Amino acid sequence: MRYGFTTGSCAAAAAKAAAYMLLTGKEKQNIVIETPKGVMYEAGVLKIKRAESHVSCVVRKDSGGDPDVTDGALIAARVSIGSRKAAVTNAADETLEAHAKINSRVIIKGGEGVGVVTKPGLDQPVGAHAINSVPRRMIEKEVLEVMSLCDYKGVLDVEISVPEGRALAEKTFNPRLGIEGGISILGTSGIVEPMSSEAIIKTIEAELRQKKALGYSVVPVSPGNYGLEFMKREYGFDLELSVKCSNFIGEMLDMAAGMGFEGVLLTGHIGKLIKVSGGMMNTHSKYGDCRMELIAAAAALEGAENKTLQRILGAVSTEDAVDIIDEGSGSTELRQRIMDRIMDRIMQQLNSRIEKTGAMQIECMMYSNRHGMLAMSKGATDMLAKFL
């Protein structure tokens, strides 16, 4: 299966091409950028419109071997001559304050089909267009490269738009997350890696077999490296040494038990593991998103106020939900009871999964990037010590 490229990469490519055509006066049919992953992306440039003070063009998104709802979408960039005065004015606008700094020479904003953030807790502040931090840096880097090549000392305005973005957004979780009017411009690596379920499961199986061959009787597992720095700092444990199970927690348990491992230590972020508490052994969003409902149910059983429960149900992220619990109670005591209840449910679901497969000890650690370790199963600390 082949790589694809993110909406962020497409936006950066379109912006670079438009900037080049604006500053050189030459038409550009193809453009090359370097993704954060280090993979070079050569994009075809379409629908070119040139004027003296601005140029617009589009790049068609190619999601590679793992197409998503944005596969084939046109990502457009309009680059125009800006001014230092406009840059200062935009910098005063709090919706752009994180990126349109006074000294910035590339002012990035969203246009039609790019969603606007309406709830806190996301990568961008409320009121800003949902062009995430890494794509913003990519766009700025590529446009600055052209400006340097052309010895242009002024300011360029870059507007990213997605003609079909409003319709595409209805097929995503954006409306639920609090992003309205279009899709998000996303991507941390710049590429869309092949993600067939079969390929991922075979990779998990291979990693488990490797651990077994190396003499591991107990194996550390994590859905990903989301809490890498936290686990290193607090426990001296490198999540890079874990088997990565992605969303396939159930399949991982089946394979580990079948291979005869004596134990599994599952370490994960609340955003993933809360789903397990509800019996979801594949945590991909396409199978459902019951995170806030499960947190609210646990909070209700521990006596949280109705106002707190309503706020949890309206939260954008699990990190925000934990904040809301603390704000509602004024202390961390209620939070701990809620998280311990959630952990009890997680352990019931994990142990239930392997009842028919064979005896295997399972322990679990659940963390939050903002709040640190939220809850652990009873034997988690002892099992963790085996890897330190």
N, C-alpha and C positions, 0 to 999 in steps of 0.2 A: 504494500500500500504506500502511496506517495504522500509527501507533505502538502499541506495547504497553507494559506496565509490569512492572518487575522484581519478584522476590519481596521485595526490600528495600523497594520502594515500597508493596507490599501490606501488609507487616508494619507499616510506619510509619503507614499509613492506618488499619489495624485498631487499632493501639495508641492513636492519637489519638482515634478514635471511642470506644473503651472508656474512656479517661481522661475524655473529655467527659461521658459518661453517668454515670460514677462521681462526678464532682465537682459536676455540676449536677443530677443526678436526672432529667434529661430524656432521652427516647429519641432516637436519631439514626439516620436511615435512609440518609443520604448524608454523606460527609465529603470535604473537599478538602485536599490537601497540595501543596506545591511541591517538585518533584524537583530534584536538583542541576543538571540540565540547564536549569532554569528553566521547564520545561513543567508546567502545573498538572494535577493528577490528581484527578478526582472519582470516588470509588469508592462503589459500593453496599455497605451494611452489612447482613450476614446473620447469622442464628442468634444473636440477642442473648439473653444471659442476665444478669440483673441481681440483685445482692444488696447488702446494706448496705455490706459492706467490699470488694466486688470486682465487676467487670463483665467479661464476655467476649463477643467477637463475631468474625466472620470476614469476609474480603474474598476474592472469587474472582479468581484471577489471569487476566488477559487478555494474551496474548502478542502481540496485534495481528496484522499481516500475515505474521509469521514464527513460527508456533507451534512450541513446543518441548515436551519431555516434561512440563513443569510447567504447560502451558496448561490452564486450568480448575481447577487445584488450589485448595483452600481454605487460606488463610493465616490463622491464628487468633492473637488476642492476648487475654491475660487480664491485666487491670490491677487491682492491689489496693493498699490502704493499707499502706505500709511504715513503717519506723522508722529513726531515725538510728543506733541501736545495731546494727540489722541491716545497715545500709549499711557500717558499720565492720567488722563480722564478714565480710561478703562481700568487702570490699576486701582482707582478709588471705588470701583464697583465691586462690592464684596463677593459677588458671584464669580468673579474672575481673579480675586486677589491672590490665589495660590499660584497662578501661572502668568498673569499679565503684570509682571513687575515693572516698576517705573523704568528700569534700565533695559527691559526686554526689547529686542529688536524684531521679535516674531510674536504677533498678537493672535492667539488662537481662539476661535469661537465656533459655536455650532449653528447650523442652519436647519432648513426643512428636513424632517425625517430623522433628526438626531434628538433623542429624548431629553427632557429637562427633569432634573432631580427635584422631587417634591417632599421627600422624607429624609431625615438625618440618618447617619450611619453608613453611608456609601462612600465610594472613593472620592467623589466630588461633593462640594457643599450644596445645600438646598438653594435652588435658583440657577445653578450652573447647568450647562449642557453636559450630558453624560459622555464626555470624552475623557477616559481615564488617564491616570498619571503617566503610565508608561507610553501609551500612544502620543500623549502631548509632548513628552520628551523626544520621541522618535520624530515627530513632525518638526519640532524646533531644530533638532540636530540636522535633518536633511535639508531644510530650508536655509539654515545658517551656512551649510556647506556650499550651496549655490551662491549665496550672497558674498561669501568669501572669494569664490571662484571669479565672480563678476566684479569684485572690489566695490560692492554696493554698501554704503555706510548708513543708509536710512532704515526705515521701519517697513515691514510688510505685514499686512493683515491677511490671515488665513481663515477662511470659513469652510467648514466641513459639512456636507449635507448628504442625505441618502434619499433619492427620489421616492423609493418604495418603503422607506423606513417606518412610516406611520402604520401601514398595513402589516408589515413584517412583525412589528412589535406586539401585535395582538396574538402572535403565535409563540411568544416568549413569556418569561416571568416578569418582564419589566413593569407591567401595570401593578402587579402585586408588590413589587419591591419599592414602588413609589417613583418610577421613571415614566413620565407621560409624554406622548406625542411622537415617539419614535424609538429606534433601537439605540444601543450603547456602542461606542467605539472602544473596543476592548483589546486585550492581549498583553501578556507579560513577557512572552518569549518572541512574539512576532510571527510564530508559525503555528499551524494547526497540525498536531502530530496524529498519525493514524491511531484510531482508538476503537478498533473492532473489539467486541466483547470476547471473541474467541482468542484473539491475540493477547489481550490483557490477562485472561485467565491462564493461558499457557505460560506467560511470563511469571505470574504468581507461582504457578506449579514449579517452574524451573528454579525460582529463588528458594522455595521451600525445600526442594530436593537438594540444592546446594548446601543449605544450612544443615540438613540431615547428614549429608556426606562429610561435612566438616566436624561432625560429632555433637551437634546441638541436640539436646533432649528437650529443651524449652526454647521457643522461638519468639523474638519480639516482632510485632506487626504494627503497622500504622497505615491509615488510608493515604497519607502523604507527608510532606515536610512542613505543614503549615505552622507547627509549633516548634520548629527546629531550634531556634535561638533560645526559646523559653526552656526547653528540656535540657539543653546544654548548660545554660546558666544556673538553673535551679537544682538539677540532679546530676549534672555531669554525664548525661546520657545522649549519645548522638543518634538521632532518628535516622540518619543516613544508613546506619547499620541494620535498620529494621527491614523486614520484607514489606514492600509496598503493595497493599491490596486494593487501592483505589476505592471504588464503590462496592467491590465484591466481597463483603465481609462474610456472608453465608458460605460462598464457595470456598473462601480461604479456610474457614473452620472445617468444612467437609474434607478438604485435602489434607490439612494438618492432622486431623484425627485419623484419616485413612493411612497416612504415612507413619503413624505410630509415635508422634510427638507426645511427650508427657504433659506439656503445658504450652499455653499461648498467652503472652502479655500484649493486649491490645491498647494502644495509646492513641487518643484522637481528640480533636476539637469538638466542642459541644455541638457545633453546627452539623457534624456528621453523626455523632453518637446519639444525639437526641432522637434521631429517626429509628435507631435500633431499639430504643426503649418502647417504641410502638410496634415492633415486630418487623420493621423493614430491613431485610438483610441485604438488599441492594439499595444503596442510598442515593442513586442518581435521581436528579430532579424529575426526570420523565416518568418515574414511578410514583411520584407524589411529593407533596411538600406539607408536612404536618408538624413542622418544628414548633411554631408558636402555640398551636393547639395542645401539643404534648407538654410544653413548659407550663402553659396556663392550667392544664388539668392537675399537674403535680403541685403547682402553687395553690390551687383551690383546696386540695386535700390537706395542705399544710396551713390553711387558714388565712391566706392572703386576702386582702380587701377586694371588693368588686371593682373599684376604680383601678387597682393595680392589675387585675386580670384583664380588664378592657384594654389597658395600655399595652400589656404583653401581646394580646391578640393583634394589635395594630402596629407592632414593632416590625422594622425592616430586617433586622439581623438578630441572631441569638445573642451576640455581644450586647446589643441594646436591651434585649429582654432581661439580661442579668442586671444591667444598670437600673432598669425599672424596678426590679425586685428590691434592690438595695435602697432606692429612693423611697419606695412605698413603706418600707419597714423602719428605715432610719438606722439599721445596723446590718451586719452580715449573718446574724443568727438565723433569720428566716431563710435567707439564701442557702445556707448550709443544709438546713433540713430539706429544702426542695431538691437540692442537688443530690443529696444522699438518697432520697426517694427515687429520683431518676436513675441513679446508679443501680439501685436494687432492681428496678425494672429492666435495665440493660443486662444485668447478670442473669436474670430469669430467662430472657430471650436468648442470650448466648448459650447458656447451658441447655436450654430446650432444643437448640439446633443440633447438638451433638449427642443427644440421648440415644439415638439409634446407631450412631456411628462407632461409639466406643468411649471408654473413660479417658478424659483428658481434663486437666486443670485449666481453667480460664480465669485470668485476672484482667482488670481494666483500669485505666487512668484517663480521666476526662479533664481537659484544661480549656482555658479561655485566654486569648492573647492579652486582654486587658486585666483580667482578674487572677491569672495564674491557675494553679490547680484547683479545680472545682470539687472533685470527688474521686475517691479511689475505692476499689473493692478491698476486702479485708486482707487478702494475701498479696496485693499488688507491690507493696514496698519490698517484701521479702523476695518476690520474683525479680523485681528490678535489680536488686543487689547482685543477682547472678550475672548481669551483663556489665557491671561497673568494674 
